Amino acid sequence: MLCKGIMYSARKNPKPRQLHHLPKAPLPGEPAKPYTLTEIPGPRSDALLNEFSKIQQVGSIQYFADYQRSVGNYLADIDGNVFLDMFMQISTLPLGYNHRSILAALSCEGNHRVIANRPALGLFPGLEWPCKIQDTLLQPCVAPKGLSCVFTTMCGACATEHAIQMAFIKYAERCRRGEGFTKEDKKSAIFNKPPGCPELSILSFKGGFHGRTFGALALSHCKYIMKVGLPSLPWPIAPFPQYSYPLDQHEKKNKEEDARCLEQVEDLVEQYEKSMPVAGIIVEAIQCEDADRHASPDFFQGLQDITKKANI
């Protein structure tokens, strides 16, 4: 069974365990009870939310937490409010906030409280989170030109999964032409049926690798051992250019290879439009899971032209 990021399995004949009583006295520094000093979110959280919304989605954020002042079962926010936390960051803090043994075991200067308290960033980011994003991922030397927002995930495969979903959401919104969800959309989506869950696809390339989660693995086509025995999705797979080297001696042949692959991409987009429309295309800039395959700037620019032409 999967629960909160941990996989559990059954054990035969488990021995009964003694249940220990929780201590009655609060931890050192833990307040006697929760209290509020402002509306929720308070003015400081509200101002930071407005600023943060320029670079990241904030619809699920309740307030900005103060992890310096949080202790035990109590979570503090940056406006001075203190809450009895029944949520405990999606059940990842069984020992409470700022447990002294955990803090003592960490040596990561400046980030130890963030690591010890594992904030659920979509709900209760810390005061320092917007600055960390601005000072790292959104620096001109890091962020691609023209991209001023960032969506953070736990790993590369997670990023792929969310990118897939965003492509589908955008495609479906365009198909609805500004209309809201119908009753049939809501009813059918619960059971993975159209029209709520439409038959759409993502086009990927032979030899690519995008991760081992379910959607990402369906888009990966390199090693059989990753996929054998697992159900997958019947999405289109296009050829990735296979160049002849040295490049300067095979320029004409390699341009023809680009044209061949791009033509097949266009054919697949057109073919799948009838049954499972392509909502997006995913491609590795350099395929390197079981080889070292590069594609030319002309190929990638041609691929982008196809997505613009097909509006995907």
C-alpha positions as semicolon CSV with decimal commas, in nm:
position;residue;x (nm);y (nm);z (nm)
1;M;0,000;0,000;0,000
2;L;0,124;0,349;-0,083
3;C;0,069;0,620;0,178
4;K;0,224;0,966;0,191
5;G;0,528;0,875;-0,016
6;I;0,604;0,552;0,177
7;M;0,539;0,200;0,048
8;Y;0,406;-0,044;0,307
9;S;0,378;-0,421;0,277
10;A;0,203;-0,675;0,496
11;R;0,390;-0,877;0,758
12;K;0,262;-1,216;0,866
13;N;0,159;-1,255;1,230
14;P;0,266;-0,913;1,354
15;K;0,330;-0,897;1,726
16;P;0,104;-0,664;1,924
17;R;0,281;-0,348;2,033
18;Q;0,238;-0,144;2,346
19;L;0,092;0,204;2,290
20;H;0,281;0,469;2,483
21;H;0,093;0,765;2,628
22;L;0,176;1,104;2,482
23;P;0,350;1,340;2,725
24;K;0,111;1,579;2,894
25;A;0,359;1,863;2,931
26;P;0,433;2,075;2,621
27;L;0,776;2,071;2,462
28;P;1,014;2,352;2,561
29;G;0,903;2,663;2,377
30;E;0,575;2,510;2,262
31;P;0,276;2,742;2,325
32;A;-0,002;2,634;2,558
33;K;-0,266;2,683;2,287
34;P;-0,313;2,822;1,935
35;Y;-0,401;3,188;1,881
36;T;-0,454;3,441;1,601
37;L;-0,357;3,806;1,589
38;T;-0,476;3,887;1,235
39;E;-0,707;3,766;0,962
40;I;-0,585;3,460;0,773
41;P;-0,384;3,523;0,564
42;G;-0,247;3,820;0,752
43;P;-0,126;4,143;0,590
44;R;0,237;4,030;0,558
45;S;0,138;3,698;0,399
46;D;-0,110;3,875;0,174
47;A;0,152;4,121;0,048
48;L;0,405;3,844;-0,012
49;L;0,141;3,635;-0,193
50;N;0,074;3,923;-0,433
51;E;0,445;3,960;-0,504
52;F;0,508;3,585;-0,532
53;S;0,217;3,540;-0,775
54;K;0,430;3,711;-1,041
55;I;0,666;3,414;-1,057
56;Q;0,472;3,112;-0,932
57;Q;0,119;2,971;-0,894
58;V;-0,012;3,068;-0,548
59;G;-0,377;2,957;-0,555
60;S;-0,323;2,679;-0,301
61;I;-0,101;2,877;-0,060
62;Q;-0,277;2,953;0,269
63;Y;-0,009;3,173;0,425
64;F;0,367;3,201;0,462
65;A;0,500;3,010;0,760
66;D;0,765;3,119;1,008
67;Y;0,967;2,802;1,061
68;Q;1,199;2,974;1,306
69;R;0,909;3,017;1,553
70;S;0,730;2,688;1,484
71;V;0,777;2,420;1,749
72;G;0,631;2,081;1,834
73;N;0,276;2,055;1,704
74;Y;0,242;2,431;1,652
75;L;0,297;2,609;1,321
76;A;0,355;2,987;1,323
77;D;0,300;3,223;1,031
78;I;0,484;3,543;0,946
79;D;0,202;3,760;1,090
80;G;0,239;3,621;1,442
81;N;-0,047;3,370;1,429
82;V;0,008;3,024;1,579
83;F;-0,186;2,714;1,472
84;L;-0,227;2,367;1,620
85;D;-0,113;2,168;1,318
86;M;-0,320;1,857;1,250
87;F;-0,167;1,839;0,900
88;M;0,205;1,818;0,982
89;Q;0,319;1,894;0,627
90;I;0,132;1,603;0,466
91;S;0,224;1,371;0,755
92;T;0,601;1,406;0,702
93;L;0,681;1,555;1,045
94;P;0,586;1,285;1,298
95;L;0,824;1,435;1,554
96;G;0,694;1,791;1,514
97;Y;0,859;2,117;1,415
98;N;1,222;2,194;1,498
99;H;1,287;1,875;1,690
100;R;1,613;1,939;1,872
101;S;1,767;1,599;1,784
102;I;1,700;1,651;1,413
103;L;1,836;2,007;1,420
104;A;2,148;1,887;1,602
105;A;2,210;1,619;1,337
106;L;2,202;1,865;1,045
107;S;2,507;2,058;0,933
108;C;2,364;2,243;0,632
109;E;2,422;2,601;0,742
110;G;2,138;2,839;0,654
111;N;1,900;2,566;0,536
112;H;1,883;2,330;0,833
113;R;1,539;2,449;0,949
114;V;1,395;2,410;0,599
115;I;1,536;2,057;0,580
116;A;1,427;1,965;0,933
117;N;1,072;2,092;0,883
118;R;1,014;1,986;0,518
119;P;0,759;2,254;0,423
120;A;0,473;2,162;0,189
121;L;0,560;2,448;-0,044
122;G;0,224;2,447;-0,222
123;L;0,043;2,525;0,103
124;F;0,278;2,674;0,364
125;P;0,602;2,801;0,209
126;G;0,848;2,972;0,438
127;L;0,917;3,344;0,440
128;E;1,247;3,291;0,256
129;W;1,105;3,079;-0,029
130;P;1,024;3,359;-0,280
131;C;1,373;3,507;-0,239
132;K;1,535;3,166;-0,283
133;I;1,350;3,114;-0,612
134;Q;1,434;3,465;-0,734
135;D;1,801;3,438;-0,635
136;T;1,858;3,093;-0,788
137;L;1,627;2,949;-1,056
138;L;1,518;3,285;-1,197
139;Q;1,862;3,439;-1,231
140;P;1,943;3,545;-1,593
141;C;2,229;3,294;-1,605
142;V;1,990;3,008;-1,517
143;A;1,638;3,079;-1,646
144;P;1,580;3,047;-2,022
145;K;1,529;3,385;-2,189
146;G;1,168;3,501;-2,182
147;L;1,058;3,253;-1,913
148;S;0,988;3,448;-1,596
149;C;0,790;3,191;-1,394
150;V;0,896;2,862;-1,238
151;F;0,715;2,548;-1,119
152;T;0,919;2,345;-0,871
153;T;0,884;1,966;-0,834
154;M;1,058;1,689;-0,643
155;C;1,251;1,540;-0,938
156;G;1,291;1,534;-1,316
157;A;1,023;1,268;-1,366
158;C;0,782;1,476;-1,154
159;A;0,856;1,776;-1,375
160;T;0,778;1,565;-1,682
161;E;0,449;1,444;-1,531
162;H;0,337;1,799;-1,453
163;A;0,444;1,921;-1,798
164;I;0,229;1,646;-1,952
165;Q;-0,069;1,753;-1,743
166;M;-0,021;2,120;-1,827
167;A;-0,013;2,040;-2,200
168;F;-0,337;1,843;-2,170
169;I;-0,506;2,111;-1,959
170;K;-0,416;2,382;-2,208
171;Y;-0,536;2,171;-2,502
172;A;-0,866;2,091;-2,328
173;E;-0,922;2,456;-2,234
174;R;-0,876;2,557;-2,597
175;C;-1,127;2,291;-2,706
176;R;-1,386;2,423;-2,457
177;R;-1,347;2,774;-2,603
178;G;-1,385;2,944;-2,267
179;E;-1,681;2,734;-2,152
180;G;-1,683;2,577;-1,806
181;F;-1,700;2,207;-1,723
182;T;-2,024;2,032;-1,819
183;K;-2,210;1,790;-1,593
184;E;-2,093;1,508;-1,818
185;D;-1,731;1,627;-1,786
186;K;-1,753;1,609;-1,407
187;K;-1,934;1,277;-1,400
188;S;-1,713;1,094;-1,652
189;A;-1,379;1,226;-1,521
190;I;-1,422;1,038;-1,193
191;F;-1,414;0,710;-1,390
192;N;-1,134;0,805;-1,635
193;K;-1,381;0,831;-1,923
194;P;-1,434;1,097;-2,191
195;P;-1,541;1,369;-2,224
196;G;-1,407;1,453;-1,876
197;C;-1,088;1,258;-1,946
198;P;-1,040;1,311;-2,322
199;E;-0,840;1,076;-2,544
200;L;-0,524;1,284;-2,597
201;S;-0,156;1,201;-2,645
202;I;0,200;1,333;-2,616
203;L;0,445;1,266;-2,901
204;S;0,792;1,146;-2,803
205;F;1,102;1,011;-2,980
206;K;1,280;0,678;-3,016
207;G;1,579;0,657;-2,785
208;G;1,451;0,923;-2,544
209;F;1,437;0,892;-2,166
210;H;1,219;1,114;-1,946
211;G;1,183;0,930;-1,614
212;R;1,040;0,619;-1,449
213;T;0,702;0,744;-1,330
214;F;0,404;0,618;-1,529
215;G;0,356;0,896;-1,785
216;A;0,729;0,971;-1,814
217;L;0,803;0,602;-1,873
218;A;0,543;0,588;-2,152
219;L;0,746;0,862;-2,324
220;S;1,079;0,682;-2,276
221;H;1,206;0,445;-2,546
222;C;1,559;0,329;-2,471
223;K;1,598;0,022;-2,243
224;Y;1,346;-0,260;-2,241
225;I;1,418;-0,353;-1,878
226;M;1,255;-0,030;-1,761
227;K;0,927;-0,118;-1,933
228;V;0,886;-0,490;-1,979
229;G;0,584;-0,628;-1,794
230;L;0,435;-0,284;-1,734
231;P;0,120;-0,150;-1,903
232;S;0,173;0,171;-2,097
233;L;0,002;0,427;-2,319
234;P;-0,040;0,399;-2,699
235;W;0,106;0,740;-2,776
236;P;0,294;0,831;-3,099
237;I;0,671;0,772;-3,123
238;A;0,873;0,957;-3,386
239;P;1,230;0,886;-3,507
240;F;1,513;1,094;-3,363
241;P;1,781;1,203;-3,615
242;Q;2,066;0,955;-3,666
243;Y;2,356;1,155;-3,811
244;S;2,662;1,050;-4,001
245;Y;2,999;1,176;-3,874
246;P;3,213;1,381;-3,915
247;L;2,935;1,635;-3,957
248;D;3,123;1,859;-4,197
249;Q;3,164;1,568;-4,439
250;H;2,795;1,463;-4,433
251;E;2,612;1,794;-4,425
252;K;2,373;1,714;-4,710
253;K;2,291;1,366;-4,580
254;N;2,224;1,495;-4,228
255;K;1,995;1,771;-4,355
256;E;1,797;1,503;-4,535
257;E;1,782;1,307;-4,208
258;D;1,638;1,613;-4,028
259;A;1,378;1,654;-4,302
260;R;1,284;1,283;-4,285
261;C;1,230;1,290;-3,908
262;L;1,034;1,617;-3,916
263;E;0,813;1,483;-4,193
264;Q;0,729;1,179;-3,981
265;V;0,648;1,403;-3,685
266;E;0,401;1,596;-3,900
267;D;0,252;1,271;-4,033
268;L;0,204;1,134;-3,680
269;V;0,039;1,455;-3,558
270;E;-0,200;1,440;-3,852
271;Q;-0,265;1,068;-3,811
272;Y;-0,340;1,086;-3,437
273;E;-0,569;1,387;-3,481
274;K;-0,848;1,148;-3,576
275;S;-0,834;0,927;-3,266
276;M;-0,600;1,063;-2,998
277;P;-0,494;1,423;-3,078
278;V;-0,138;1,522;-2,991
279;A;-0,148;1,788;-2,717
280;G;0,228;1,829;-2,690
281;I;0,571;1,709;-2,796
282;I;0,854;1,615;-2,560
283;V;1,215;1,576;-2,674
284;E;1,557;1,538;-2,516
285;A;1,806;1,795;-2,639
286;I;2,075;1,526;-2,616
287;Q;1,977;1,160;-2,588
288;C;2,219;1,002;-2,345
289;E;2,053;0,717;-2,151
290;D;2,205;0,441;-2,365
291;A;2,388;0,640;-2,632
292;D;2,507;0,991;-2,714
293;R;2,278;1,132;-2,983
294;H;2,260;1,498;-3,077
295;A;2,023;1,683;-3,309
296;S;2,091;2,002;-3,501
297;P;1,951;2,348;-3,427
298;D;1,762;2,318;-3,757
299;F;1,586;2,005;-3,630
300;F;1,472;2,165;-3,304
301;Q;1,362;2,485;-3,478
302;G;1,170;2,276;-3,730
303;L;1,008;2,086;-3,444
304;Q;0,902;2,414;-3,285
305;D;0,758;2,530;-3,616
306;I;0,543;2,215;-3,627
307;T;0,405;2,276;-3,277
308;K;0,318;2,635;-3,366
309;K;0,154;2,531;-3,691
310;A;-0,049;2,258;-3,519
311;N;-0,118;2,480;-3,216
312;I;0,010;2,220;-2,968
